[in-house]
Amino acid sequence: MTMIAARRYSHGTAHDEALLLDGVPRPELPAHSFDWIGLCEPDAAEMDLVRRQYGLHPLAVEDALNPRQLPKVEVYGKSLFVVARTADLRDGDLLDYGQTAFFVGPGYLISVRFGSTRAHTSLRQELEGQAERMAEGPDYVLHAVLDFIVDGYLPLLDKLEEVAQEMEESAIDVFPEQAVIRRIFRLRRQLRRFERVVGPMEEMCERLVEADLPCIDPASRIWFRDVLDHVRRAMARMQGLKETLVAIVETASLLEQHRQGEMTRSLAAWAAILAVPTAIAGIYGMNFEYLPELRWHYGYFAVWGTIIAICGGLWLRFRSIGWL
């Protein structure tokens, strides 16, 4: 059994002995007592033991073993089945996703974690130091773990925002290279997947806040409202990141068009200036016998003076309008 921890709590205080998961149906617990079991990537046989011991619904168990579920809340009689998605960064800006499923029933909370590297051990230790809160029951623990999962989105969003800011600043100076452009589109694809995978967390939290669900005390909905607020903030930051990446491409394209326009105007100005001596030299280079001014004593100097005057005038004109 890939069990991280399994303990029983009474009035918010943990019992010293660990729970034994052997598939034997569990007797009804007294009031203000509940079991909190944390599993990491169990197999079907191990989950079947937990199912028989706590009377879990087979469909919920099947969904918990499938690590590709979308966030959701489902009711099975007097119990609740909740699926949340975790996210983590690897290789700089690539997102990996995991899944944590929760079975919440009278006197128990069971978490089944797949793919996430963030264990709940530190959270459990922190909550065990708050006996008054733990005494509120499994719904408070569910809120705490969901809040822990959603808070895990913030560091990866911070990192992605830093990456986007670096791209934005570099795009102002020079047009992005092909590798940078590919990275931008790869990051946009990652964010679209984040929206598709994690986005339903908002709807799931809204249901925990607004719906009348078993094992969720109406007084505890304020805690789930806090989780919902954090999810909405994460999704808003993700949307802002997508807009930033779009703006980077558009801004870089506009700046590059402006730079190309300046180069085109400069080349056109020099082409116009060079066209003057080219035209005059072409005219006087024609092999006609009776070409005017051909035998004039000062013709060479007059032609050079005309060329310099016209080219100088064009240069001053183009310089004054910003083409040179």
C-alpha positions in Angstrom: 0.0 0.0 0.0 1.5 3.4 -1.1 0.2 5.1 2.0 1.6 8.4 3.1 -0.3 8.6 6.4 -3.5 7.3 8.0 -4.6 8.6 11.3 -7.7 9.0 13.3 -8.6 12.4 14.9 -10.9 13.0 17.8 -11.9 16.6 18.7 -9.1 17.7 16.5 -6.4 15.7 18.2 -4.6 12.9 16.4 -4.5 9.4 17.9 -1.0 7.9 18.4 -1.7 4.6 16.7 -1.8 4.5 12.9 -4.8 3.1 11.1 -4.7 -0.4 9.5 -6.1 -0.6 6.0 -7.1 -4.3 5.7 -10.5 -4.1 3.9 -12.5 -4.9 7.0 -15.6 -2.6 7.2 -15.0 0.2 9.6 -17.4 0.6 12.6 -19.2 3.9 12.9 -17.1 6.5 14.7 -18.3 8.6 17.6 -19.1 12.3 17.0 -16.3 14.7 16.4 -14.0 11.9 15.2 -12.8 11.2 11.6 -10.1 9.3 9.7 -7.7 11.1 7.3 -6.0 8.8 4.9 -3.4 9.9 2.3 -2.6 7.5 -0.6 -0.1 8.1 -3.4 -0.5 6.2 -6.7 -2.2 3.1 -5.3 -3.1 0.2 -7.6 -6.5 -1.3 -8.1 -6.1 -4.0 -5.4 -5.0 -1.5 -2.8 -7.9 0.8 -3.6 -10.3 -2.2 -3.3 -9.2 -2.6 0.3 -10.0 1.0 1.0 -13.3 0.7 -0.8 -14.4 -2.3 1.3 -13.3 -0.7 4.5 -15.0 2.6 4.0 -17.8 1.6 1.7 -16.7 3.8 -1.2 -18.7 3.8 -4.4 -17.1 1.7 -7.2 -17.5 4.4 -9.8 -15.8 6.9 -7.7 -12.9 4.5 -7.0 -12.6 3.9 -10.8 -12.4 7.6 -11.4 -9.8 8.1 -8.6 -7.6 5.5 -10.3 -7.8 7.3 -13.7 -5.3 10.2 -13.4 -6.8 12.1 -16.4 -10.1 13.3 -14.8 -11.1 16.9 -14.9 -11.9 18.7 -11.7 -15.4 17.9 -10.5 -17.7 17.2 -7.5 -20.0 14.2 -7.4 -22.4 13.0 -4.8 -22.7 9.3 -4.0 -25.4 8.9 -1.3 -24.1 10.4 1.9 -20.5 10.8 0.6 -18.8 13.2 -1.7 -16.2 12.6 -4.4 -14.0 15.5 -5.4 -11.3 15.7 -8.1 -8.7 18.4 -8.2 -5.8 18.9 -10.6 -2.2 19.8 -9.6 0.4 21.5 -11.8 4.1 21.8 -11.7 7.0 23.1 -13.9 9.7 21.1 -15.4 12.6 22.2 -17.8 11.9 25.9 -17.3 8.5 26.5 -18.8 6.9 23.1 -19.4 3.9 22.2 -17.3 3.2 18.8 -15.8 -0.2 17.9 -14.3 -1.2 15.6 -11.6 -4.5 14.6 -9.9 -5.7 14.4 -6.3 -9.1 12.8 -5.7 -10.9 13.0 -2.4 -13.5 10.7 -0.8 -15.4 12.6 1.9 -17.9 10.8 4.0 -19.3 10.6 7.5 -16.2 10.4 9.6 -13.5 10.1 6.9 -11.5 11.9 4.3 -9.4 9.9 1.9 -7.0 11.6 -0.6 -5.6 9.7 -3.6 -2.7 11.5 -5.3 -1.3 10.8 -8.8 1.5 12.7 -10.5 2.1 15.5 -8.0 5.4 15.8 -6.3 4.0 18.0 -3.5 3.1 15.7 -0.7 0.6 16.8 2.0 2.9 15.8 4.9 3.8 19.4 5.8 0.2 20.5 5.6 -0.9 17.6 7.8 1.7 18.6 10.4 0.5 22.2 10.3 -3.1 21.3 10.6 -2.4 18.9 13.5 -1.1 22.0 15.4 -4.6 23.6 15.0 -6.8 21.3 17.0 -9.7 23.8 17.1 -9.8 23.8 13.3 -9.3 20.1 12.9 -12.2 19.5 15.2 -14.5 21.0 12.5 -14.2 17.7 10.6 -13.3 16.4 7.2 -14.8 19.3 5.3 -12.2 21.7 6.9 -9.4 19.3 5.9 -10.8 19.1 2.4 -10.7 22.9 2.2 -7.1 23.0 3.5 -5.8 20.5 1.0 -7.6 22.2 -1.9 -6.1 25.5 -0.8 -2.7 23.8 -0.7 -3.2 22.6 -4.2 -4.3 26.0 -5.6 -1.5 27.8 -3.8 0.9 25.5 -5.8 -0.2 27.2 -9.0 1.2 30.6 -7.8 5.0 29.7 -8.0 4.7 28.4 -11.5 2.7 31.4 -12.6 5.4 33.6 -11.1 8.1 31.8 -13.1 6.1 32.0 -16.3 5.5 35.7 -15.8 9.3 36.2 -15.4 9.9 34.3 -18.6 7.2 36.4 -20.4 8.7 39.6 -19.0 12.2 38.7 -20.3 10.7 37.9 -23.7 8.8 41.2 -23.7 11.9 43.3 -22.8 14.1 41.6 -25.4 11.4 42.0 -28.2 11.7 45.8 -27.8 15.3 45.8 -28.7 15.5 43.2 -31.5 13.0 41.1 -33.4 12.8 37.7 -31.7 14.8 34.9 -33.2 13.1 31.7 -34.4 13.9 29.8 -31.2 12.3 32.6 -29.1 9.2 32.6 -31.4 8.9 28.9 -31.1 9.2 29.2 -27.3 6.4 31.8 -27.3 4.0 29.6 -29.2 5.0 26.6 -27.1 4.2 28.6 -23.9 0.9 29.8 -25.4 0.0 26.2 -26.0 1.0 25.3 -22.4 -1.3 28.0 -21.1 -4.2 26.9 -23.2 -3.8 23.4 -21.8 -3.6 24.9 -18.3 -6.9 26.7 -18.9 -8.4 23.4 -20.2 -7.1 21.2 -17.4 -7.2 23.5 -14.4 -10.0 25.8 -15.5 -12.8 23.5 -14.3 -11.4 24.0 -10.8 -13.3 27.2 -10.6 -16.6 25.5 -11.4 -15.8 22.8 -8.9 -15.1 25.3 -6.1 -18.2 27.3 -7.0 -20.3 24.1 -6.4 -18.6 23.5 -3.0 -19.5 27.1 -2.1 -23.1 27.3 -3.4 -24.5 23.8 -3.5 -26.1 21.9 -0.6 -23.7 18.9 -0.5 -23.4 16.1 2.0 -20.5 16.2 4.5 -20.1 20.0 3.8 -21.2 22.1 6.8 -22.9 25.3 5.5 -20.7 27.2 8.0 -17.6 26.0 6.3 -18.5 27.4 2.9 -16.6 30.6 3.7 -13.4 28.5 3.6 -14.2 27.1 0.2 -15.1 30.7 -1.0 -11.5 31.6 -0.1 -10.2 28.7 -2.3 -12.5 29.9 -5.1 -11.0 33.4 -4.9 -7.5 31.9 -5.2 -8.5 29.9 -8.2 -10.0 32.9 -9.9 -6.9 34.9 -9.2 -4.7 32.1 -10.7 -7.0 31.9 -13.8 -6.9 35.8 -14.2 -3.1 35.7 -14.1 -3.0 32.9 -16.6 -5.3 34.9 -18.9 -3.0 37.9 -18.5 0.0 35.8 -19.4 -1.8 34.7 -22.6 -2.5 38.3 -23.6 1.1 39.2 -22.8 2.5 36.6 -25.1 0.1 37.7 -27.9 1.2 41.3 -27.3 4.9 40.3 -27.5 4.4 38.9 -31.0 2.3 41.8 -32.2 4.7 44.4 -30.7 7.8 42.7 -32.1 6.1 42.6 -35.5 5.1 46.3 -35.4 8.7 47.3 -34.3 10.2 45.1 -37.1 7.9 46.6 -39.7 8.9 50.1 -38.4 12.6 49.2 -38.7 12.1 47.8 -42.1 10.3 50.9 -43.2 13.1 53.1 -42.0 15.6 51.0 -43.9 13.4 51.1 -47.0 13.2 54.9 -46.8 16.9 55.3 -46.3 17.7 53.0 -49.3 15.1 54.9 -51.5 16.7 58.2 -50.5 20.2 57.1 -51.4 18.9 55.5 -54.6 17.4 58.9 -55.6 20.6 60.7 -54.8 22.7 58.3 -56.8 20.3 58.4 -59.7 21.4 62.0 -60.5 25.1 61.4 -61.3 24.0 58.1 -63.0 21.6 59.9 -65.3 24.0 62.7 -66.2 26.9 60.3 -66.8 24.6 58.2 -68.9 23.5 61.2 -71.0 27.1 62.4 -71.7 28.3 58.9 -72.2 26.3 58.4 -75.3 28.4 58.2 -78.5 26.8 60.9 -80.6 29.1 63.2 -82.7 27.1 66.4 -82.2 26.4 66.2 -78.4 25.8 69.8 -77.0 28.5 71.2 -74.6 30.7 68.2 -75.5 33.7 70.5 -76.5 33.0 73.2 -73.9 36.2 74.1 -72.0 34.5 74.2 -68.6 32.0 71.4 -69.2 33.6 68.9 -66.9 33.6 71.3 -63.9 30.0 72.5 -64.7 28.8 68.9 -64.7 30.4 68.1 -61.4 29.0 71.3 -59.9 25.5 70.4 -61.1 25.8 66.9 -59.7 27.1 68.1 -56.3 24.4 70.8 -56.1 21.5 68.5 -57.0 22.8 65.6 -54.8 23.5 68.0 -51.9 20.0 69.5 -52.2 18.4 66.0 -52.2 20.5 64.9 -49.2 19.4 68.0 -47.2 15.8 67.4 -48.1 15.8 63.8 -47.2 17.6 64.6 -44.0 15.0 67.2 -43.0 12.1 64.7 -43.4 13.9 62.0 -41.5 14.7 59.6 -44.3 18.4 59.9 -43.7 
